Amino acid sequence: MFDIRRMAMAASVYQVARNLFAWAKDNAKRTAQIQQAFDDSVSGGALTKGGLDSVTSATKNGVTMSKMVGLNENDRQTALRLAVEWLSLGYAPGTGRSLGRF
């Protein structure tokens, strides 16, 4: 199963969404994996009490563990949602900041 958390750390939600879009475009199986990851994230996370909480540092029996997080769970859901939307449209919006007037 595809897991967005395995992707290299990205600078932004939009970069992750764009990478997901590029990876899955014109591939129904990959698109379904992204949709399933989004569904699982929302049903197992946002719909449950404390579902978006995460532990990034802990100590037990004198042993300390910490974890660097690329995207928090809310940002992960947003990246997945954007990728799903863009895949259904068939394109990702441009990244430029140009303004056109007609």
C-alpha positions as a printed Julia matrix, in Angstrom:
102×3 Matrix{Float64}:
   0.0    0.0     0.0
   1.27   3.49   -0.83
   2.23   5.58    2.17
   2.83   9.3     1.66
   4.98   9.33    4.81
   7.62   7.33    2.94
   8.19  10.15    0.47
  11.21  12.39    0.95
  10.55  15.38    3.15
   9.01  18.13    1.08
   9.01  21.85    1.59
   5.26  22.25    1.3
   1.88  20.58    1.01
   1.65  21.75   -2.61
   4.99  20.17   -3.54
   3.88  16.83   -2.06
   0.51  17.09   -3.84
   2.27  17.91   -7.12
   4.61  14.9    -6.67
   1.65  12.64   -5.99
  -0.16  13.98   -9.04
   2.88  13.41  -11.27
   3.32   9.89   -9.87
  -0.31   8.88  -10.39
  -1.39  10.78  -13.51
  -2.88   8.44  -16.13
  -2.48   5.45  -13.8
  -5.79   4.24  -12.33
  -4.13   1.94   -9.78
  -1.95   4.71   -8.36
  -4.86   7.16   -8.36
  -6.9    4.62   -6.39
  -4.03   4.26   -3.9
  -3.99   8.01   -3.28
  -7.78   8.07   -2.86
  -7.57   5.13   -0.43
  -4.77   6.82    1.55
  -6.93   9.95    1.84
  -9.99   7.95    2.9
  -7.97   6.02    5.49
  -6.37   9.19    6.81
  -9.68  10.95    7.31
 -11.6    7.98    8.72
  -8.74   6.86   10.96
  -7.57  10.33   11.87
  -9.8   13.37   11.58
 -12.97  11.45   12.44
 -11.53  10.02   15.66
 -10.9   11.91   18.89
  -7.23  12.84   19.01
  -6.73  11.31   15.58
  -4.56  14.14   14.34
  -2.3   14.05   17.41
   1.22  12.73   17.0
   4.1   12.01   19.34
   7.39  13.45   18.11
   9.46  12.91   21.25
   9.16  10.4    24.09
  11.14   8.86   26.94
  10.62   5.43   28.49
  12.93   3.62   30.91
  15.63   6.21   30.32
  15.57   5.78   26.55
  14.64   8.85   24.51
  13.19   8.68   21.03
  12.43  11.59   18.74
  11.17  11.72   15.19
  11.49  14.35   12.51
   8.14  14.91   10.83
   7.99  15.97    7.17
   4.29  16.77    7.17
   1.93  16.68   10.1
  -1.22  14.61    9.63
  -3.4   17.59    8.73
  -0.94  18.69    6.02
  -0.7   15.1     4.78
  -4.5   14.99    4.41
  -4.43  18.29    2.55
  -1.74  17.06    0.14
  -3.71  13.88   -0.51
  -6.94  15.83   -1.03
  -5.29  18.22   -3.49
  -3.77  15.33   -5.42
  -7.15  13.59   -5.6
  -8.83  16.79   -6.83
  -6.15  17.44   -9.44
  -6.23  13.84  -10.65
 -10.0   14.03  -11.11
  -9.55  17.25  -13.12
  -6.72  15.73  -15.15
  -4.28  18.56  -14.48
  -2.49  20.33  -11.66
  -2.74  24.11  -11.49
   0.26  26.11  -12.6
   2.85  27.23  -10.09
   3.44  30.7   -11.52
   2.03  33.86  -10.06
   1.2   35.54  -13.34
  -1.89  37.67  -13.71
  -3.7   37.79  -17.02
  -6.45  40.26  -17.86
  -8.66  40.14  -20.9
